[in-house]
Amino acid sequence: MGSKQWDKIWGQDPILLPLEKPDQLIEGKVDWRGRAASKDKHGGKKTALLILVAFGFENMASLALAVNLVTYFNEVMHFNLADAANELTNFMGTSYILSILMALLADTFIGRSKIVFISFCLEFKGIGLLALQAHLPKLKPAPCNIFDPHGNCTQVGGTNSVLLFVALYLVALGSGGVKASLPSHGADQFEEKDPEEAKGLSSFFNWLLLAVCVGGVVSLTLIVWVEDNKGWDLGLGISSLAMFVGAVLFLCGFPLYRIHVIQATNPVIEIIQVYVAALCNRKLQLPEDPEELYEIHRDKEAAAMETEFLPHSDAFRFLDKAAIQTPSTQSGNPENPSPWKLCRVTQVENAKIILAMLPIFCCTIIMTLCLAQLQTFSVHQGITMDTKVTDSFKIPAASLPIIPVLFLVILIPIYDKIFVRFARRITGLPTGITHLQRVGVGLLLSSVSMAAAGLMEVKRKQVARNHGMLDAIPILQPLPISVFWLSIQYFIFGIADLFTYVGLLEFFYSQAPKGLKAISSCFLWSSMAVGYFLSTIMVKIVNSATKGRTRSEGWLAGNNINRNHLNLFYWLLSLVSLINFIMYLFVARRYTYRPQGLQENSKEDNTVKALSN
């Protein structure tokens, strides 16, 4: 391949060449050679399927780390249990935070498709280094029993410690890049203005979750079992192989992709400019006629640059001051005023869109707060219960999240192929129901899930009390109650996941300005990061507030889950989630979809309001 062709792939400015069917050209999208993308040659369901398969392999590689890394730090690298848990949360939080950086690079400098491939390579390298360290004895501490008080275990240190964290945070950087850019790049394969492709776009976000779940099933069963029984080097080796396969599959799709064209302007900077200009013009009086606000002309040059135009809206009028024209703002160059003092109406409207999405973002944090309990306290519940599947096989503790994942694998095709098609006939919307309705259903179900979890905890403790096993040792002395009783709360929350997280991805992508599609997906990841951190804070607050009110010195105090009051904590979360849902209804009622969002805005607005009535 010649250097010019690679310049078109990795370079800055695409060369748009006319194709045989002008009506098939896709605005704002090019192929891997920089030519205008065509509907009949690029993108669509088959190309999106290739992206989803690659994403499934990435999740197969990474999810095992998320659920089993505490064991690796504790038993192999000889961190104490508290430090091992902290290292895991630091790793997860950093991965979500880095997704924002990678999304910014994808949207404004490098491109979404390139960032996805680069992220695959970074994650492959990181997991490969972890596998190498797990395999070579000289790169890790000498084996010993960390649970033996006289084992004299040595924690990893020196250059080996550096290698461990360099590899781990390469994985975090790569994982953050994939999370930030792959959903948006996959959605780029569909044209929202085309009614048929709009349906495919809605299905894509459903199947995106399915790809996560299918990869997760393999990760939580095969890879976790190999790591625990055959060796961490072999388990990490399988993960690195999965990453390599995913990277190759994604690279093979480049000739088929619709690639988003990076604009010359920086959308993030443009939004900051709106706030700066509005602050500078805060003492100015807004004109009665919005037509007097500044906007560039819709001339041929603007059309050639694919400049976006949005109509003025009455929301957040204080930001309109950024578009007030005065003699001083145009004194330097009337044709090119300072963007820090005067902004286009479209630029102001984009800032309004991001600001309007923030309340939706805030209302979804509690959802992740509930999810954190299913990944922590519900796992502790499961460890105390009978985990036998057959007489010879038990579910590993790290594999308990397989329960909601399996539910989602079953539910997603049913939702996409049956529910959406049925709802589509009633509402006329490609998505069946609106994005905000979908999110609202999930938020309500998360409250129901926590209530069910509280009832299940009452039943579990009653079994322990009836059999005199309140002080039983987990795993060694399992309670005579099957772990599959937990499937009730997992099932309800699995449905909540199906509605909320996919709905949020689709909502943020459809509503975000064109230049910020990748960053829009980070709203979800940031929400999850805040939810996890909030979970830690809430547990501490609850223990502090209930310290003098219970014999266990707090609802969640101590290591004996049979003696504390986890059921009360679950019911508290259920109440908080219900209040959060009511607040969400108020926010959803006030939200107005952007003009270029879903195709039937009037129907969207009416159905959103119907949700809150």
N, C-alpha and C positions, 0 to 999 in steps of 0.2 A: 504494500500500500504506500502511495507516495506521500511525501511530507505535506503537500497541499491538502490532501484529504484529511490527514490528521489535524491540520490547522483548523479545518472546518468543524471537526468534532470537538476539539479541545480549545479552539480559539475563541475570540470574543464576539465577532460580528458574523452572523450567518448570511449567506448569499442566497437570495430568494430567486429561483429560476421558474419560469412559467412551465406548467405541465399541460398535458393534452386536454384535461377537463377542468376548466376554471371553476365550474360550479362545485367541484369536489374539493377545492382547496380549503384548508382550515386556517382561519385567522389566528395569528399569534403562535402557530406551531410549525416546526420544520422537521426534516428528517435528519439522519446522522451526518449527511453530507452538506447540510445547510440549505437544502432546497425546501420550498414550501411543501408541507406535508399534505397528503391526499387521503381522503376517506377510504378509497378503495385499496390503498396500499399500506397504510399506516394506522396503528392503533386498533381500537375495537376490542371485542370480547376475547379473541384468541391471544392477542398481545397482552391484555390484562391478565389472562390466565397464566402466562409465562411469568409475569411479575409476581403473582400470588404464590406460585410454586417456589420461586426463589425466596420469597418471604417466609414460606413454611419451613424451608431448610434453615434459614437464619434463626427462627424461633426454636427449631429442634436443637440447634447448637447452644443457644443462650439461656433457655429457660431452666435447664438443669443446673446451671450456675446459680441462678436466682434462688432456687429452693434448696440447694445442697451446699452452697459455699460456706455456710457456718460450720458444717461438718469438716470441710477441707481445712479451714483455718484452725479449727479446734484440734482435730485428730492428727493432721499431717504437719501443719506448720506450728502447732503447739501454742496457739493463743489461748488465753483463758476464755471461758464461755461468754462473759460480758464483752470483752474486747472483740471476740469473733463476731458477735451480733452487731456491734458498732461498725466493724469493717464492712459487713454486708449492707447495712443501711447507708453507709457513706458511699459505697459502690453504686447502689441503686439510685440514690439521690443525685449523685454526680452524673450518672448516665442521663437522667431526665433533664438536668440543667444544661448539659452539653448539647442536648437536642436543639436548644434555642440557638446556640452559636452555629451549629451545623445548618439549621434552617436559614439563618441569616446569610450564610455563605452560599447556600443553594439558590436563594431567591434573588440575590443582588450581585453576586460575583462569579460563581462557578457554574451553576445550573443544577437542577434537581437530579437528572439522570446521572451526571458525573459524580455528584456527592454520594448517591446511593452506591455506585460501584466502588468508589474510594473507601466508603465506610465498610463495605463487605471485605475489602482487602485488609483494612486496619483490624477488624474484628478477627479475621482469619489469622493474622500475624499474632495478635494477642493471645488467642486460645492456643495456637501452636507453641508459643513460648511457655504457657502454663503447662502444656502437656510435656514439653521437654524438661521442665523443672521437676515435674512429678515423676519423670522416668529416671533421671540421673541422680544417684544418691548424693553426689558431692554438691548438688544445688539445693538441698533441703536438709532439715535437721535429721539426726539419727532417729530411727523408729523407737518408740516407747509408748507405754500405756498412760495417756494423759490423765486417766481417772485413778491411777495408783498414786497415793500421796507420797510414796517413796520412789517413784519412777524416775525422778531427777531429769525431767524433760527440759530440753533447751529450745526456747523460742527462736524462730528463724531471724537472722540478723545479718548485718554487713551487706556485701554485694548481693547475696542471695535474697535479702529482703528488698533491695532495690529492683532486682529482676522481677520479683513477685508483683510489686506494685506497678512497675512499668507495664508489664503484661496485662495486669488487671485493668488499668485505666486506658490502655489501648482498646480493650474490649468495650469499656464504657464509652469511649469516644466513637468507636464504630457503631455500637448499638444505638447511641444517640443520633447518629447521622442517618441510620436506616429508619428509625422511628420518625424522624423529622421529615424526611424527603420521600420515602417510598410511597406512603399513602397518596401524597399529592401527585407524584409522578404517575402512579397508576390511574388516578382520576383524570389526569391530562389525556389519557387515551380515549376519552369520551367527550363529545361536544354537547354542552348543556342546551344549546339552542335547537338541537335536533331531537324531536320527541322520542324517537326510538332509542337513540343513544342516551338520552336522559334516563330512560328506564334501566339501561345497562349500567349507568353511573350509580344509581341507587343500589343495584344488585352487587356492584363491585365492593361497596363498603360492607355489605353483609358477608360476602365471601372473603373479605379481608380478615374479618374476625374468625371465620372458619379456618383459614390458612394458619392463623395463630394457634387455634385449638388443635388442628391435626398435627402440626409440628410439636405442640405441647404434649400431646398424647405419647408420641414416641420418646420425647425428652424425659417426661415424668415416669415412664415405665422402663424402657430399654436402657437409656443412658444413665439414669439414676441407679438402676440395679447393677449395671456394669461398674460404676464408680464405687459402689458400696461392697461389691462381692468379688470383682475381678481386678480392681486396681484403678486408681485415679488416672494414671498415665493412659490406660486403654480407653477409659471413658472420655477423657479430654481429647484423645486422639480421634475418637468417633465424632466428637463435636467439631473439631477442626476440619475433618473430612466433609461434614455436612456444610460448613461454611464455604469450603472450596467449591463444592457442587453448586451451591446457591450463587456464588460469584460467577461461575462459568455460565450458568443458565441465564443470569441477568445480562451478562456481556453478549451472549448469543442473540439477545433480542434487540440490540441496538439498530440493526437495519429496519426493524419493524416499528420502532417507537415514534410517537408524536412527541417532539421535544419542545418544551416551552422556551420561547425566546427571551433572553435576559434583556431588560430594558436598560437604556443608558442612565436613567435616574435611579436613585436609591429610595425605595418606598418608605423605609424606616426613617431615613433622614427627612423625607417629605412630611411625614406625620409630625416629627419633632418641630419642623419649621412652622407648622400650623399653630402649635401651642406657643411658640416663641413670638410669632407675628400677632396672635390674638392677645398675648400679654402686652406687647408693645403698643397695641392699638386699643387697649382696654378702656381708655377715656373717650374714644371716638363714639359718635352716635351712629347706630345702624340705619341705613337707608330704608324707607318704607317699601320701596320696590326692590325685591331681590335681584332684578335684572341689572341693577346698578353695581352689583358686586362683580369682582374681576373674574374673567374667564377668557381663555384664548379663543381665537376664531376657528370654526370648523372648516378650515381650508384644505386644499389638496395636500399640502405639506404635512398637516396634522394627521390626515387620513393615511398617508404613506408611512408615518411613524407609528400607526396603530394606536394613536392617543385615545385614552379612555375619557368619555364624557358622562358625567352623572348630573341629573337635575338637582336643583336646590331643594332641601327639606327644611322644615321648621324645627327639627329637633336640635338641642344643644346650640341655641342661637348665639351663645357667647363665643363659639368658635368662628362664627361668621365674620367677626371683627378682623380675622386674619385676611379677609378678602375685600376689605374696604379700600377703595382707591382714593388716594390723596395726592396733591401735587408733589409732596416730598418723596413719596415712594417711587415716583417715576421720573424724578429730576435727573438721575444719573443716566438712565437709558430707557426712554419711553417704551421701546420694543422689548426690553428684557429687564424688568424691574427686579430688585433684590428679593430672592425667595424667602429671606428671613424677615421681610417687612410686608410682603404682599404675596398671597397664595391664590391659586385658582379655586374656583368653586368646587370642582371635582376633587381637588386635593383636600379641601376642607371636608367634603362629604365622606371621603375615605377615612379621615380621622374620626368622623362621627360614627362610622360603621364599627371601627375597632372599639371605640368608647361604649357603643351600645351593646357590644357583645360581652363586655366585662361583667355585668350583673349575671348573665347566664353562666359565665365561667365560675363566678363565686358560689353560685347555687349548686355546682356539681362537686365541690370539694368534700362535702359531707358524705357523698356517695363513696369516695375513696376511703374516707375514715371508716366506713362500715366494711369495705373490702379488706382493710388492714386487719380487722378482727378475725375474718375468715382465714387469713393467712397466718395468724399468730395464735390467738386463744382457741379457735376452733381446732387447730392442729393439736394443741395441748389437750383439748377434750378427746380427740381421736386417739392420742397416745395412751390414755387411761382405759380405753375401751377394747373390746375384742376385735382385732384387725384381721382375723382369719377369713380368707376367701374359700379355701379348701383346707383339708386336714394337714396338707403339706406346704401351703403357701399363705403368707401374710403380706399385707400391704406395707411397704416401707413408710416410715413416718413422713419422709420428704415427698412421697408420692400421693399423699392425701388430696392435694389440689386437683388430682386427676378426676375427682368426682364432678365438680362443676364443669370442667373442660369436656368431659364425655357428654354431659347434658347439652352443652352448646353445640357440639358436633351433630347431635340429633335435631336440636331445635332450629338451627340456622336455616337448613334447607326447607324445613316446614314453613318458617316465617317468610322466606323469600319466594317460594314457589306457590304457596297456598294463601297465606294471610295477605301479603302485599297485592297479589293479583285480585283477590276479593275486594280489598279496601279500595283499590284503584278504580274499580267499576263504580263505586259509590262516590268517591271524592273527585275523581278525574285527575288526581295528582300522580306523577310518575313514581313517587315514593310510597304511595298508598295513603299514608298519613303524613302530616307535616313533621319536620325535624323536631320542632319544639314539643309537639304532642308526644313524639317517640321518647324524647328525653324525660318528659313528665311522667310517663308510665313507668319508666325505669326507676326514677326517684321515689315514686310511691311504693314500688315493689321492694326497694331496699329497706324501707321502714318495716314492711311486712316480714321481710327476711330476718331482721333483727328481733322482731317480736317472736317469730317461730324459734329462733336460736335460744331465746330466753326460756321458752317453754321446754325445749329439748334439754337444756341444762338442768331444769327442775327435775325432769324425768331421770337424767343420768345420776344426779346426786341422790335421788330417792332410791335408786338401785344400790348405790354405794352404801347408803344408810341401812337399808333393809338387810344387806349381807354383811354388815359390820366391817366394811372395807373403806371407811373414810380416810384411813391412813395407809392404804395400799400403795405399793411402789409401782409407778407406771411401767408398762411394758412387761416387767417381771410378774406382776400380779394384776392382770387385766380384769376389769369389771365384767360381769356376765351380761353384757349388753353389746350388740353388734355396732360397729363403727358406722354401718350404713344407715343408722338412724339420723346421722348428720346430713344425709343426702337431702332431707326435706329443706333445711335452710340453704344448702348449696343449690338445690334445684330452683328455689325462688330467686336467689340472687343471680343465678345463671341467666334467668329470663330478664332480670333487671339489667345485667351486663349487655345482653343482646339489644335491648332497647336504648339504653343510655349511651354507652361508649361509642357504638357505631353511629347513633344519631348525632352525637357531638362531633365526631370526625366529619360526617357529611355536612352538618350545619356550619361548622367553622370553615370548611373548604368552600362551600357555596356562597357564603356571605363575605368572605375576606376579599379585599381588592386583588386584582389580577397579579400584582407583583408580590403579594404576600401569601400565596397559597401554601407554601411549605411552612412558613412561620405560623400560619393559622392552626396547623395540626399540633403545634406546641402548646396551644391553649389546653388541650387535653392532657398532654404529658406534664405540663406545669401544675395543672389541677391535681393530678395524681401525686406529684411530689409534695405539694402543700398538704394534701390529705394524709400522707404517711407521716410527715413531720407533726401535723396536728394530732395524730393518733398518739404519738409519744407524749405530747404535752397534756392531752386529755387524761391519759392513764395516770400521770403524775398528779394532776389536779384532783381526780376522783379519789385516789389513795390518800392524798393530803386532807381532803374534805371529810372523808369517812374514817379517818384514823382512830378517832376516839369513840366511834359509834358501833364498832363491831369487835368481836373477840379476836378476829384475825388481823386487827389493826389496819383495816382498810378493805374495801371490796375486792381488790385485786392483789393484796399483799401476800407475800410468801410464795413458796414453790408448790404448796399443796393445793391444787385446784379444787379438791373436794371440800376444803374447809373455807374457801372464800365465797364471794357472792357475785360470780360472773353473770348469773341470770339477771341481777339488778342492773349491772352495767349494760347488758344487751338491751334491756327494756329502756334504759336511759337513752341509748343510741337510737332506738326505735322512735322515741318521743322527739328527739332532736331532728331526726330525719323527717318526721311528719311536719314539724314546724318549718323545716327547710323547704318541704314540698309546697306548703301554703305560700311561703314567700316567693317560690319559683312561679306559682300561678300568677301572682301579681306582676312579676317581671315579664313573663311570657305574654301577658295581656297587653303590655305597653310596647312590646317589641314590634317593629315594622321591618319586614324583609326588604333588602336592598332592591333597587329597580331591576338590576340585571341578575337577580338570584334565580329562584325557581320560576317556571314559566307562567304560572297562573297566580300572580301575587294577590289578587283580590280574594281568590279562594283560600289562599294561605292565611291571609289576615283574618278572615271570618272563622276558619277552623281553629286558629290559635286562640281567638277570643272565646270560641265555644268550649275549649278545654278548661278555661278558668271560670266558666259559668256553672 
